Amino acid sequence: MLLPNPVGRAFVDFYYRVSPPVADFIARHEVLRTATRTVLTPIVARGKYPLLSASFSVPR
């Protein structure tokens, strides 16, 4: 999705350059690991179980 355009390629390059040191830093700190899991769990759950997460959405 991102690689066909220059901005997307720049973002992917940045991500691959920056994410390993950030992940190493987070891995060494329990508070950051817990915070990261807390933030990412609902995001991952929505991707993994879209029908279940849709059933909990607020009606308009």
C-alpha distance matrix in Angstrom:
0.0 3.8 5.9 6.8 8.7 11.6 11.3 8.0 9.7 12.8 11.6 10.5 13.8 15.7 14.6 15.8 18.9 19.9 19.1 21.7 24.6 23.7 23.5 26.8 28.5 27.5 28.8 32.1 32.8 33.6 33.3 29.7 28.8 30.3 28.7 25.2 25.8 27.2 24.2 21.6 23.6 23.2 19.4 19.2 21.8 20.0 17.0 19.6 22.1 20.7 23.9 26.1 24.5 24.7 28.4 28.9 27.4 29.9 31.0 30.9
3.8 0.0 3.8 5.8 6.4 8.4 7.8 4.3 6.1 9.0 8.1 7.4 10.6 12.4 11.9 13.3 16.0 17.1 16.8 19.6 22.2 21.5 21.8 25.0 26.4 25.9 27.4 30.5 31.2 32.4 32.0 28.3 27.8 29.5 27.7 24.3 25.4 26.9 23.7 21.4 24.0 23.8 20.0 20.1 23.1 21.5 18.8 21.5 24.2 22.9 26.3 28.2 26.2 26.6 30.3 30.5 28.8 31.2 32.5 32.3
5.9 3.8 0.0 3.8 5.5 7.2 8.3 5.4 4.8 8.5 9.0 7.6 9.7 12.4 12.5 13.0 15.5 17.4 17.6 19.8 22.6 22.5 22.8 25.7 27.4 27.2 28.6 31.6 32.7 34.1 34.0 30.2 29.6 31.7 30.1 26.6 27.8 29.6 26.6 24.2 26.7 26.9 23.1 22.9 26.0 24.6 21.7 24.1 27.0 25.9 29.3 31.3 29.5 30.0 33.7 33.9 32.4 34.9 36.1 36.0
6.8 5.8 3.8 0.0 3.8 6.9 8.9 7.2 7.2 10.7 11.7 11.1 12.9 15.6 16.0 16.7 19.0 20.9 21.3 23.6 26.3 26.1 26.6 29.4 31.0 30.9 32.3 35.3 36.3 37.7 37.4 33.7 33.2 35.1 33.4 29.9 31.1 32.7 29.5 27.2 29.6 29.4 25.6 25.5 28.4 26.7 23.8 26.2 28.9 27.4 30.6 32.9 31.2 31.2 35.0 35.4 33.7 35.9 36.9 36.4
8.7 6.4 5.5 3.8 0.0 3.8 5.7 5.4 6.2 8.7 10.1 10.7 12.3 14.3 15.4 16.7 18.4 20.1 20.9 23.6 25.8 25.5 26.4 29.3 30.5 30.5 32.3 35.1 35.9 37.4 36.9 33.1 33.0 34.9 32.9 29.6 31.2 32.5 29.1 27.2 30.0 29.6 25.8 26.3 29.3 27.4 24.9 27.7 30.2 28.6 31.8 33.9 31.8 31.8 35.6 35.8 33.7 35.7 36.7 35.9
11.6 8.4 7.2 6.9 3.8 0.0 3.8 5.4 5.1 6.1 8.6 9.9 10.4 12.2 14.1 15.4 16.4 18.1 19.6 22.3 24.0 23.9 25.4 28.0 29.0 29.4 31.4 33.9 34.7 36.6 36.0 32.2 32.5 34.6 32.4 29.3 31.3 32.7 29.3 27.7 30.8 30.7 27.0 27.5 30.8 29.1 26.8 29.6 32.3 30.9 34.3 36.1 33.8 34.1 37.8 37.6 35.6 37.5 38.7 37.9
11.3 7.8 8.3 8.9 5.7 3.8 0.0 3.8 5.5 5.1 6.2 8.7 9.9 10.5 12.3 14.4 15.4 16.3 17.7 20.8 22.3 21.7 23.3 26.2 26.8 27.0 29.2 31.7 32.2 34.0 33.1 29.4 29.8 31.8 29.4 26.4 28.5 29.7 26.2 24.9 28.1 27.8 24.2 25.2 28.4 26.7 24.7 27.8 30.4 28.8 32.3 33.9 31.3 31.6 35.4 34.9 32.8 34.5 35.9 35.0
8.0 4.3 5.4 7.2 5.4 5.4 3.8 0.0 3.8 5.4 5.1 6.2 8.6 9.8 10.5 12.4 14.2 15.2 15.9 18.9 21.0 20.3 21.4 24.4 25.4 25.2 27.2 30.0 30.6 32.2 31.5 27.8 27.8 29.7 27.6 24.4 26.1 27.5 24.1 22.4 25.4 25.3 21.5 22.1 25.4 23.8 21.5 24.4 27.1 25.8 29.3 30.9 28.6 29.1 32.8 32.5 30.6 32.7 34.1 33.6
9.7 6.1 4.8 7.2 6.2 5.1 5.5 3.8 0.0 3.8 5.4 5.1 6.1 8.5 9.8 10.7 12.2 14.1 15.2 17.6 19.8 19.8 20.9 23.5 24.8 25.2 26.9 29.5 30.6 32.4 32.1 28.3 28.2 30.6 28.8 25.4 27.2 29.0 25.9 24.0 27.0 27.4 23.7 23.9 27.3 26.1 23.6 26.1 29.2 28.2 31.8 33.3 31.2 31.9 35.6 35.3 33.7 35.9 37.5 37.2
12.8 9.0 8.5 10.7 8.7 6.1 5.1 5.4 3.8 0.0 3.8 5.5 5.1 6.1 8.5 10.0 10.5 12.1 13.8 16.5 18.0 18.0 19.7 22.2 23.1 23.7 25.7 28.0 29.0 31.1 30.6 26.8 27.2 29.6 27.6 24.5 26.8 28.4 25.3 23.8 27.2 27.6 24.1 24.6 28.2 27.2 25.0 27.7 30.7 29.7 33.4 34.7 32.2 33.1 36.7 36.1 34.4 36.4 38.2 37.8
11.6 8.1 9.0 11.7 10.1 8.6 6.2 5.1 5.4 3.8 0.0 3.8 5.5 5.0 6.0 8.7 9.8 10.4 11.4 14.6 16.3 15.6 17.1 19.9 20.7 20.9 23.0 25.5 26.2 28.0 27.4 23.6 23.9 26.2 24.0 20.9 23.2 24.7 21.5 20.1 23.4 23.9 20.4 21.0 24.6 23.6 21.6 24.4 27.3 26.5 30.2 31.2 28.7 29.7 33.3 32.5 30.9 33.0 34.9 34.6
10.5 7.4 7.6 11.1 10.7 9.9 8.7 6.2 5.1 5.5 3.8 0.0 3.8 5.4 5.0 6.2 8.5 9.9 10.3 12.9 15.2 15.1 15.8 18.6 20.0 20.2 21.8 24.5 25.6 27.4 27.3 23.5 23.2 25.7 24.1 20.6 22.5 24.5 21.6 19.6 22.7 23.5 20.0 20.0 23.6 23.0 20.5 22.9 26.1 25.6 29.4 30.5 28.3 29.6 33.1 32.5 31.3 33.7 35.7 35.8
13.8 10.6 9.7 12.9 12.3 10.4 9.9 8.6 6.1 5.1 5.5 3.8 0.0 3.8 5.5 5.3 6.2 8.6 10.1 12.1 14.1 14.7 16.0 18.1 19.5 20.4 22.0 24.3 25.7 27.9 28.0 24.2 24.2 27.0 25.5 22.2 24.4 26.6 23.9 22.1 25.3 26.5 23.1 23.0 26.8 26.4 24.0 26.2 29.5 29.3 33.0 34.0 31.8 33.2 36.7 36.0 34.8 37.2 39.3 39.3
15.7 12.4 12.4 15.6 14.3 12.2 10.5 9.8 8.5 6.1 5.0 5.4 3.8 0.0 3.8 5.6 5.1 6.0 8.1 10.8 12.0 12.1 14.0 16.2 17.0 18.0 20.0 22.1 23.2 25.5 25.3 21.5 22.0 24.7 22.9 19.9 22.5 24.5 21.7 20.4 23.9 25.1 21.9 22.3 26.0 25.8 23.8 26.2 29.4 29.1 32.9 33.5 31.0 32.6 36.0 34.9 33.7 35.8 38.1 38.1
14.6 11.9 12.5 16.0 15.4 14.1 12.3 10.5 9.8 8.5 6.0 5.0 5.5 3.8 0.0 3.8 5.5 5.3 5.5 8.6 10.6 10.1 11.3 14.0 15.1 15.5 17.3 19.8 20.8 22.8 22.7 18.9 18.9 21.6 20.1 16.8 19.1 21.2 18.6 17.0 20.4 21.7 18.6 18.7 22.5 22.5 20.5 22.7 25.9 25.9 29.7 30.2 27.8 29.6 32.9 31.9 30.9 33.2 35.7 36.0
15.8 13.3 13.0 16.7 16.7 15.4 14.4 12.4 10.7 10.0 8.7 6.2 5.3 5.6 3.8 0.0 3.8 5.7 5.7 7.1 9.7 10.6 11.1 13.2 15.1 15.9 17.0 19.4 21.2 23.3 23.8 20.1 19.7 22.8 21.8 18.4 20.3 23.0 20.8 18.8 21.9 23.7 20.7 20.1 23.9 24.3 22.0 23.6 27.2 27.5 31.3 31.8 29.8 31.8 35.0 34.1 33.5 36.0 38.5 39.0
18.9 16.0 15.5 19.0 18.4 16.4 15.4 14.2 12.2 10.5 9.8 8.5 6.2 5.1 5.5 3.8 0.0 3.8 6.1 7.0 8.2 9.7 11.3 12.7 14.1 15.7 17.1 18.9 20.7 23.3 23.8 20.2 20.3 23.6 22.5 19.4 21.9 24.5 22.3 20.9 24.2 26.0 23.2 23.0 26.8 27.2 25.2 26.9 30.4 30.8 34.6 34.9 32.7 34.7 37.9 36.8 36.0 38.4 40.9 41.3
19.9 17.1 17.4 20.9 20.1 18.1 16.3 15.2 14.1 12.1 10.4 9.9 8.6 6.0 5.3 5.7 3.8 0.0 3.8 5.9 6.1 6.5 8.8 10.5 11.2 12.6 14.6 16.3 17.6 20.3 20.4 16.7 17.3 20.4 19.1 16.3 19.1 21.5 19.3 18.3 21.8 23.7 21.2 21.3 25.1 25.6 24.0 25.9 29.2 29.5 33.3 33.3 30.9 33.1 36.1 34.6 33.9 36.1 38.9 39.3
19.1 16.8 17.6 21.3 20.9 19.6 17.7 15.9 15.2 13.8 11.4 10.3 10.1 8.1 5.5 5.7 6.1 3.8 0.0 3.9 5.7 5.0 5.9 8.5 9.8 10.3 11.9 14.3 15.6 17.8 18.2 14.5 14.4 17.6 16.5 13.4 15.8 18.5 16.6 15.2 18.5 20.6 18.2 18.0 21.7 22.6 21.0 22.6 25.9 26.6 30.3 30.1 27.9 30.3 33.2 31.8 31.4 33.8 36.7 37.4
21.7 19.6 19.8 23.6 23.6 22.3 20.8 18.9 17.6 16.5 14.6 12.9 12.1 10.8 8.6 7.1 7.0 5.9 3.9 0.0 3.8 5.4 5.1 6.2 8.6 9.9 10.4 12.6 14.7 17.1 18.3 14.9 14.4 17.9 17.7 14.7 16.8 19.9 18.6 17.1 20.0 22.6 20.5 19.7 23.4 24.7 23.0 24.0 27.5 28.6 32.3 32.0 30.1 32.7 35.4 34.1 34.0 36.6 39.5 40.5
24.6 22.2 22.6 26.3 25.8 24.0 22.3 21.0 19.8 18.0 16.3 15.2 14.1 12.0 10.6 9.7 8.2 6.1 5.7 3.8 0.0 3.8 5.4 5.0 6.2 8.6 9.8 10.9 13.0 16.0 16.9 13.7 14.0 17.7 17.2 14.9 17.5 20.3 19.2 18.4 21.4 24.1 22.3 22.0 25.5 26.9 25.6 26.8 30.1 31.1 34.8 34.2 32.1 34.8 37.4 35.7 35.6 37.9 41.0 41.9
23.7 21.5 22.5 26.1 25.5 23.9 21.7 20.3 19.8 18.0 15.6 15.1 14.7 12.1 10.1 10.6 9.7 6.5 5.0 5.4 3.8 0.0 3.8 5.4 5.1 6.2 8.6 10.1 11.2 13.8 14.1 10.6 11.3 14.7 13.8 11.5 14.4 16.9 15.6 15.2 18.4 20.9 19.3 19.3 22.8 24.1 23.2 24.5 27.6 28.5 32.1 31.4 29.1 31.8 34.3 32.5 32.3 34.4 37.6 38.5
23.5 21.8 22.8 26.6 26.4 25.4 23.3 21.4 20.9 19.7 17.1 15.8 16.0 14.0 11.3 11.1 11.3 8.8 5.9 5.1 5.4 3.8 0.0 3.8 5.4 5.1 6.0 8.7 10.2 12.3 13.3 10.0 9.3 12.9 12.8 10.1 12.3 15.3 14.6 13.5 16.3 19.2 17.8 17.2 20.6 22.3 21.2 22.1 25.3 26.7 30.2 29.3 27.3 30.3 32.6 31.0 31.1 33.6 36.8 38.0
26.8 25.0 25.7 29.4 29.3 28.0 26.2 24.4 23.5 22.2 19.9 18.6 18.1 16.2 14.0 13.2 12.7 10.5 8.5 6.2 5.0 5.4 3.8 0.0 3.8 5.5 5.1 6.5 9.1 11.8 13.5 10.9 10.4 14.2 14.7 12.7 14.7 17.8 17.6 16.8 19.2 22.4 21.3 20.5 23.7 25.8 24.7 25.3 28.5 30.1 33.5 32.5 30.7 33.7 36.0 34.2 34.6 37.0 40.3 41.6
28.5 26.4 27.4 31.0 30.5 29.0 26.8 25.4 24.8 23.1 20.7 20.0 19.5 17.0 15.1 15.1 14.1 11.2 9.8 8.6 6.2 5.1 5.4 3.8 0.0 3.8 5.4 5.4 6.9 10.2 11.2 8.6 9.4 13.0 13.0 11.8 14.4 16.9 16.7 16.8 19.4 22.3 21.5 21.4 24.5 26.4 25.8 26.7 29.6 31.0 34.4 33.1 31.0 34.0 36.2 34.1 34.3 36.4 39.8 41.0
27.5 25.9 27.2 30.9 30.5 29.4 27.0 25.2 25.2 23.7 20.9 20.2 20.4 18.0 15.5 15.9 15.7 12.6 10.3 9.9 8.6 6.2 5.1 5.5 3.8 0.0 3.8 5.4 5.4 7.7 8.4 5.4 5.7 9.3 9.5 8.1 10.6 13.2 13.2 13.3 15.8 18.8 18.3 18.2 21.1 23.1 22.9 23.6 26.3 27.8 31.1 29.7 27.5 30.7 32.7 30.5 30.9 33.1 36.5 37.8
28.8 27.4 28.6 32.3 32.3 31.4 29.2 27.2 26.9 25.7 23.0 21.8 22.0 20.0 17.3 17.0 17.1 14.6 11.9 10.4 9.8 8.6 6.0 5.1 5.4 3.8 0.0 3.8 5.6 7.2 9.5 7.6 6.1 9.8 11.3 9.9 11.3 14.4 15.1 14.6 16.4 19.9 19.6 18.7 21.4 24.0 23.5 23.6 26.4 28.4 31.6 30.0 28.3 31.7 33.5 31.6 32.3 34.8 38.2 39.8
32.1 30.5 31.6 35.3 35.1 33.9 31.7 30.0 29.5 28.0 25.5 24.5 24.3 22.1 19.8 19.4 18.9 16.3 14.3 12.6 10.9 10.1 8.7 6.5 5.4 5.4 3.8 0.0 3.8 6.6 9.2 8.3 8.1 11.3 12.9 12.4 14.0 16.7 17.6 17.8 19.5 22.9 22.8 22.2 24.8 27.4 27.1 27.3 29.9 31.9 35.0 33.3 31.5 34.9 36.6 34.5 35.2 37.4 41.0 42.5
32.8 31.2 32.7 36.3 35.9 34.7 32.2 30.6 30.6 29.0 26.2 25.6 25.7 23.2 20.8 21.2 20.7 17.6 15.6 14.7 13.0 11.2 10.2 9.1 6.9 5.4 5.6 3.8 0.0 3.8 5.6 5.4 6.3 8.8 10.1 10.6 12.4 14.3 15.6 16.4 18.1 21.3 21.6 21.5 23.8 26.3 26.5 26.9 29.2 31.0 34.0 32.0 30.1 33.4 34.9 32.5 33.2 35.2 38.8 40.4
33.6 32.4 34.1 37.7 37.4 36.6 34.0 32.2 32.4 31.1 28.0 27.4 27.9 25.5 22.8 23.3 23.3 20.3 17.8 17.1 16.0 13.8 12.3 11.8 10.2 7.7 7.2 6.6 3.8 0.0 3.8 5.4 5.0 6.2 8.5 9.8 10.6 12.2 14.3 15.3 16.2 19.4 20.4 20.2 22.0 24.7 25.3 25.3 27.3 29.4 32.1 29.8 28.0 31.5 32.7 30.2 31.3 33.3 37.0 38.8
33.3 32.0 34.0 37.4 36.9 36.0 33.1 31.5 32.1 30.6 27.4 27.3 28.0 25.3 22.7 23.8 23.8 20.4 18.2 18.3 16.9 14.1 13.3 13.5 11.2 8.4 9.5 9.2 5.6 3.8 0.0 3.8 5.5 5.2 6.1 8.5 10.0 10.5 12.3 14.2 15.4 18.1 19.2 19.7 21.4 23.8 24.8 25.2 26.9 28.6 31.3 29.0 26.8 30.2 31.3 28.5 29.3 31.0 34.7 36.3
29.7 28.3 30.2 33.7 33.1 32.2 29.4 27.8 28.3 26.8 23.6 23.5 24.2 21.5 18.9 20.1 20.2 16.7 14.5 14.9 13.7 10.6 10.0 10.9 8.6 5.4 7.6 8.3 5.4 5.4 3.8 0.0 3.8 5.4 5.0 5.9 8.5 9.7 10.5 11.9 13.9 16.6 17.0 17.6 19.8 21.9 22.5 23.3 25.3 26.8 29.7 27.8 25.5 28.7 30.3 27.7 28.2 30.0 33.6 35.1
28.8 27.8 29.6 33.2 33.0 32.5 29.8 27.8 28.2 27.2 23.9 23.2 24.2 22.0 18.9 19.7 20.3 17.3 14.4 14.4 14.0 11.3 9.3 10.4 9.4 5.7 6.1 8.1 6.3 5.0 5.5 3.8 0.0 3.8 5.5 5.2 6.2 8.6 10.0 10.5 11.9 15.1 15.6 15.4 17.6 20.1 20.5 20.8 23.0 24.8 27.7 25.8 23.9 27.3 28.8 26.5 27.3 29.5 33.1 34.9
30.3 29.5 31.7 35.1 34.9 34.6 31.8 29.7 30.6 29.6 26.2 25.7 27.0 24.7 21.6 22.8 23.6 20.4 17.6 17.9 17.7 14.7 12.9 14.2 13.0 9.3 9.8 11.3 8.8 6.2 5.2 5.4 3.8 0.0 3.8 5.5 5.2 6.1 8.7 10.0 10.5 13.4 14.8 15.0 16.4 19.0 20.1 20.3 21.9 23.7 26.3 24.0 22.0 25.5 26.6 24.1 25.1 27.2 30.9 32.8
28.7 27.7 30.1 33.4 32.9 32.4 29.4 27.6 28.8 27.6 24.0 24.1 25.5 22.9 20.1 21.8 22.5 19.1 16.5 17.7 17.2 13.8 12.8 14.7 13.0 9.5 11.3 12.9 10.1 8.5 6.1 5.0 5.5 3.8 0.0 3.8 5.5 5.0 6.2 8.6 10.1 12.3 13.3 14.4 16.0 18.0 19.3 20.1 21.6 22.9 25.6 23.5 21.1 24.3 25.6 22.9 23.4 25.2 28.9 30.4
25.2 24.3 26.6 29.9 29.6 29.3 26.4 24.4 25.4 24.5 20.9 20.6 22.2 19.9 16.8 18.4 19.4 16.3 13.4 14.7 14.9 11.5 10.1 12.7 11.8 8.1 9.9 12.4 10.6 9.8 8.5 5.9 5.2 5.5 3.8 0.0 3.8 5.4 5.2 6.0 8.4 11.0 11.1 11.8 14.1 16.0 16.6 17.6 19.6 20.9 24.0 22.3 19.9 23.0 24.8 22.5 22.9 25.1 28.6 30.1
25.8 25.4 27.8 31.1 31.2 31.3 28.5 26.1 27.2 26.8 23.2 22.5 24.4 22.5 19.1 20.3 21.9 19.1 15.8 16.8 17.5 14.4 12.3 14.7 14.4 10.6 11.3 14.0 12.4 10.6 10.0 8.5 6.2 5.2 5.5 3.8 0.0 3.8 5.5 5.1 5.7 9.0 9.9 9.8 11.5 14.1 14.9 15.2 17.0 18.8 21.6 19.6 17.7 21.1 22.6 20.4 21.4 23.8 27.4 29.3
27.2 26.9 29.6 32.7 32.5 32.7 29.7 27.5 29.0 28.4 24.7 24.5 26.6 24.5 21.2 23.0 24.5 21.5 18.5 19.9 20.3 16.9 15.3 17.8 16.9 13.2 14.4 16.7 14.3 12.2 10.5 9.7 8.6 6.1 5.0 5.4 3.8 0.0 3.8 5.7 5.7 7.7 9.6 10.6 11.5 13.6 15.4 16.0 17.0 18.4 20.9 18.6 16.3 19.6 20.8 18.2 19.0 21.1 24.8 26.7
24.2 23.7 26.6 29.5 29.1 29.3 26.2 24.1 25.9 25.3 21.5 21.6 23.9 21.7 18.6 20.8 22.3 19.3 16.6 18.6 19.2 15.6 14.6 17.6 16.7 13.2 15.1 17.6 15.6 14.3 12.3 10.5 10.0 8.7 6.2 5.2 5.5 3.8 0.0 3.8 5.9 6.8 7.4 9.4 11.0 12.3 13.8 15.2 16.5 17.2 20.1 18.3 15.5 18.5 20.2 17.7 17.9 19.9 23.4 24.9
21.6 21.4 24.2 27.2 27.2 27.7 24.9 22.4 24.0 23.8 20.1 19.6 22.1 20.4 17.0 18.8 20.9 18.3 15.2 17.1 18.4 15.2 13.5 16.8 16.8 13.3 14.6 17.8 16.4 15.3 14.2 11.9 10.5 10.0 8.6 6.0 5.1 5.7 3.8 0.0 3.8 5.7 5.2 6.1 8.5 10.0 10.8 12.1 13.9 14.9 18.1 16.7 14.3 17.3 19.4 17.5 17.8 20.4 23.7 25.4
23.6 24.0 26.7 29.6 30.0 30.8 28.1 25.4 27.0 27.2 23.4 22.7 25.3 23.9 20.4 21.9 24.2 21.8 18.5 20.0 21.4 18.4 16.3 19.2 19.4 15.8 16.4 19.5 18.1 16.2 15.4 13.9 11.9 10.5 10.1 8.4 5.7 5.7 5.9 3.8 0.0 3.8 5.4 5.2 6.0 8.6 10.0 10.3 11.6 13.3 15.9 14.0 12.1 15.6 17.1 15.3 16.4 19.2 22.6 24.7
23.2 23.8 26.9 29.4 29.6 30.7 27.8 25.3 27.4 27.6 23.9 23.5 26.5 25.1 21.7 23.7 26.0 23.7 20.6 22.6 24.1 20.9 19.2 22.4 22.3 18.8 19.9 22.9 21.3 19.4 18.1 16.6 15.1 13.4 12.3 11.0 9.0 7.7 6.8 5.7 3.8 0.0 3.8 5.5 5.0 6.1 8.7 9.7 10.1 10.9 13.4 11.5 8.9 12.2 13.9 11.8 12.6 15.4 18.8 20.9
19.4 20.0 23.1 25.6 25.8 27.0 24.2 21.5 23.7 24.1 20.4 20.0 23.1 21.9 18.6 20.7 23.2 21.2 18.2 20.5 22.3 19.3 17.8 21.3 21.5 18.3 19.6 22.8 21.6 20.4 19.2 17.0 15.6 14.8 13.3 11.1 9.9 9.6 7.4 5.2 5.4 3.8 0.0 3.8 5.4 5.3 6.5 8.8 10.0 10.2 13.5 12.6 9.9 12.6 15.1 13.7 13.6 16.6 19.5 21.2
19.2 20.1 22.9 25.5 26.3 27.5 25.2 22.1 23.9 24.6 21.0 20.0 23.0 22.3 18.7 20.1 23.0 21.3 18.0 19.7 22.0 19.3 17.2 20.5 21.4 18.2 18.7 22.2 21.5 20.2 19.7 17.6 15.4 15.0 14.4 11.8 9.8 10.6 9.4 6.1 5.2 5.5 3.8 0.0 3.8 5.4 5.1 6.0 8.4 9.7 13.0 12.3 10.5 13.6 15.9 15.1 15.8 19.1 21.9 23.8
21.8 23.1 26.0 28.4 29.3 30.8 28.4 25.4 27.3 28.2 24.6 23.6 26.8 26.0 22.5 23.9 26.8 25.1 21.7 23.4 25.5 22.8 20.6 23.7 24.5 21.1 21.4 24.8 23.8 22.0 21.4 19.8 17.6 16.4 16.0 14.1 11.5 11.5 11.0 8.5 6.0 5.0 5.4 3.8 0.0 3.8 5.4 5.0 5.6 7.5 10.2 8.8 7.5 10.9 12.7 12.0 13.4 16.8 19.6 22.0
20.0 21.5 24.6 26.7 27.4 29.1 26.7 23.8 26.1 27.2 23.6 23.0 26.4 25.8 22.5 24.3 27.2 25.6 22.6 24.7 26.9 24.1 22.3 25.8 26.4 23.1 24.0 27.4 26.3 24.7 23.8 21.9 20.1 19.0 18.0 16.0 14.1 13.6 12.3 10.0 8.6 6.1 5.3 5.4 3.8 0.0 3.8 5.6 5.3 5.0 8.2 7.8 5.5 8.2 10.8 10.5 10.9 14.4 16.9 19.0
17.0 18.8 21.7 23.8 24.9 26.8 24.7 21.5 23.6 25.0 21.6 20.5 24.0 23.8 20.5 22.0 25.2 24.0 21.0 23.0 25.6 23.2 21.2 24.7 25.8 22.9 23.5 27.1 26.5 25.3 24.8 22.5 20.5 20.1 19.3 16.6 14.9 15.4 13.8 10.8 10.0 8.7 6.5 5.1 5.4 3.8 0.0 3.8 5.7 5.7 9.4 10.1 8.7 10.7 13.7 14.0 14.2 17.7 19.8 21.7
19.6 21.5 24.1 26.2 27.7 29.6 27.8 24.4 26.1 27.7 24.4 22.9 26.2 26.2 22.7 23.6 26.9 25.9 22.6 24.0 26.8 24.5 22.1 25.3 26.7 23.6 23.6 27.3 26.9 25.3 25.2 23.3 20.8 20.3 20.1 17.6 15.2 16.0 15.2 12.1 10.3 9.7 8.8 6.0 5.0 5.6 3.8 0.0 3.8 6.1 9.0 9.2 9.2 11.7 13.8 14.5 15.7 19.4 21.4 23.8
22.1 24.2 27.0 28.9 30.2 32.3 30.4 27.1 29.2 30.7 27.3 26.1 29.5 29.4 25.9 27.2 30.4 29.2 25.9 27.5 30.1 27.6 25.3 28.5 29.6 26.3 26.4 29.9 29.2 27.3 26.9 25.3 23.0 21.9 21.6 19.6 17.0 17.0 16.5 13.9 11.6 10.1 10.0 8.4 5.6 5.3 5.7 3.8 0.0 3.8 5.6 5.4 6.3 8.7 10.3 11.4 13.0 16.7 18.6 21.3
20.7 22.9 25.9 27.4 28.6 30.9 28.8 25.8 28.2 29.7 26.5 25.6 29.3 29.1 25.9 27.5 30.8 29.5 26.6 28.6 31.1 28.5 26.7 30.1 31.0 27.8 28.4 31.9 31.0 29.4 28.6 26.8 24.8 23.7 22.9 20.9 18.8 18.4 17.2 14.9 13.3 10.9 10.2 9.7 7.5 5.0 5.7 6.1 3.8 0.0 3.8 5.5 5.2 6.1 8.8 10.2 10.8 14.5 15.9 18.3
23.9 26.3 29.3 30.6 31.8 34.3 32.3 29.3 31.8 33.4 30.2 29.4 33.0 32.9 29.7 31.3 34.6 33.3 30.3 32.3 34.8 32.1 30.2 33.5 34.4 31.1 31.6 35.0 34.0 32.1 31.3 29.7 27.7 26.3 25.6 24.0 21.6 20.9 20.1 18.1 15.9 13.4 13.5 13.0 10.2 8.2 9.4 9.0 5.6 3.8 0.0 3.8 5.5 5.1 6.4 9.1 10.2 13.8 14.7 17.4
26.1 28.2 31.3 32.9 33.9 36.1 33.9 30.9 33.3 34.7 31.2 30.5 34.0 33.5 30.2 31.8 34.9 33.3 30.1 32.0 34.2 31.4 29.3 32.5 33.1 29.7 30.0 33.3 32.0 29.8 29.0 27.8 25.8 24.0 23.5 22.3 19.6 18.6 18.3 16.7 14.0 11.5 12.6 12.3 8.8 7.8 10.1 9.2 5.4 5.5 3.8 0.0 3.8 5.4 5.3 7.0 9.3 12.9 14.5 17.7
24.5 26.2 29.5 31.2 31.8 33.8 31.3 28.6 31.2 32.2 28.7 28.3 31.8 31.0 27.8 29.8 32.7 30.9 27.9 30.1 32.1 29.1 27.3 30.7 31.0 27.5 28.3 31.5 30.1 28.0 26.8 25.5 23.9 22.0 21.1 19.9 17.7 16.3 15.5 14.3 12.1 8.9 9.9 10.5 7.5 5.5 8.7 9.2 6.3 5.2 5.5 3.8 0.0 3.8 5.4 5.4 6.8 10.5 12.7 15.6
24.7 26.6 30.0 31.2 31.8 34.1 31.6 29.1 31.9 33.1 29.7 29.6 33.2 32.6 29.6 31.8 34.7 33.1 30.3 32.7 34.8 31.8 30.3 33.7 34.0 30.7 31.7 34.9 33.4 31.5 30.2 28.7 27.3 25.5 24.3 23.0 21.1 19.6 18.5 17.3 15.6 12.2 12.6 13.6 10.9 8.2 10.7 11.7 8.7 6.1 5.1 5.4 3.8 0.0 3.8 5.4 5.3 8.8 10.0 12.7
28.4 30.3 33.7 35.0 35.6 37.8 35.4 32.8 35.6 36.7 33.3 33.1 36.7 36.0 32.9 35.0 37.9 36.1 33.2 35.4 37.4 34.3 32.6 36.0 36.2 32.7 33.5 36.6 34.9 32.7 31.3 30.3 28.8 26.6 25.6 24.8 22.6 20.8 20.2 19.4 17.1 13.9 15.1 15.9 12.7 10.8 13.7 13.8 10.3 8.8 6.4 5.3 5.4 3.8 0.0 3.8 5.7 8.5 9.6 13.0
28.9 30.5 33.9 35.4 35.8 37.6 34.9 32.5 35.3 36.1 32.5 32.5 36.0 34.9 31.9 34.1 36.8 34.6 31.8 34.1 35.7 32.5 31.0 34.2 34.1 30.5 31.6 34.5 32.5 30.2 28.5 27.7 26.5 24.1 22.9 22.5 20.4 18.2 17.7 17.5 15.3 11.8 13.7 15.1 12.0 10.5 14.0 14.5 11.4 10.2 9.1 7.0 5.4 5.4 3.8 0.0 3.8 6.5 9.0 12.4
27.4 28.8 32.4 33.7 33.7 35.6 32.8 30.6 33.7 34.4 30.9 31.3 34.8 33.7 30.9 33.5 36.0 33.9 31.4 34.0 35.6 32.3 31.1 34.6 34.3 30.9 32.3 35.2 33.2 31.3 29.3 28.2 27.3 25.1 23.4 22.9 21.4 19.0 17.9 17.8 16.4 12.6 13.6 15.8 13.4 10.9 14.2 15.7 13.0 10.8 10.2 9.3 6.8 5.3 5.7 3.8 0.0 3.8 6.3 9.2
29.9 31.2 34.9 35.9 35.7 37.5 34.5 32.7 35.9 36.4 33.0 33.7 37.2 35.8 33.2 36.0 38.4 36.1 33.8 36.6 37.9 34.4 33.6 37.0 36.4 33.1 34.8 37.4 35.2 33.3 31.0 30.0 29.5 27.2 25.2 25.1 23.8 21.1 19.9 20.4 19.2 15.4 16.6 19.1 16.8 14.4 17.7 19.4 16.7 14.5 13.8 12.9 10.5 8.8 8.5 6.5 3.8 0.0 3.8 6.5
31.0 32.5 36.1 36.9 36.7 38.7 35.9 34.1 37.5 38.2 34.9 35.7 39.3 38.1 35.7 38.5 40.9 38.9 36.7 39.5 41.0 37.6 36.8 40.3 39.8 36.5 38.2 41.0 38.8 37.0 34.7 33.6 33.1 30.9 28.9 28.6 27.4 24.8 23.4 23.7 22.6 18.8 19.5 21.9 19.6 16.9 19.8 21.4 18.6 15.9 14.7 14.5 12.7 10.0 9.6 9.0 6.3 3.8 0.0 3.8
30.9 32.3 36.0 36.4 35.9 37.9 35.0 33.6 37.2 37.8 34.6 35.8 39.3 38.1 36.0 39.0 41.3 39.3 37.4 40.5 41.9 38.5 38.0 41.6 41.0 37.8 39.8 42.5 40.4 38.8 36.3 35.1 34.9 32.8 30.4 30.1 29.3 26.7 24.9 25.4 24.7 20.9 21.2 23.8 22.0 19.0 21.7 23.8 21.3 18.3 17.4 17.7 15.6 12.7 13.0 12.4 9.2 6.5 3.8 0.0
